[in-house]
């Protein structure tokens, strides 16, 4: 049985994965939107990489052990 917090964690992971995979970054999502620490850390890492001009793809996200626990 999944809980509300499980559902939220899956949603947050999906937002990160979709952004990395399809390069579609929801404008209204910021790191404060995330409630799950791992997803928030992943989003922050991805946002910082984009700000530095680096393209973040799904392979980068999955290979980064600091954000892919």
Secondary structure, DSSP 4 states (H G I P E B T S, - for coil): ---HHHHHHHHHHHHHHHHHHH----TT--GGG--SHHHHHHHHHHHHHHHTTPPP-HHHHHH-TTT--
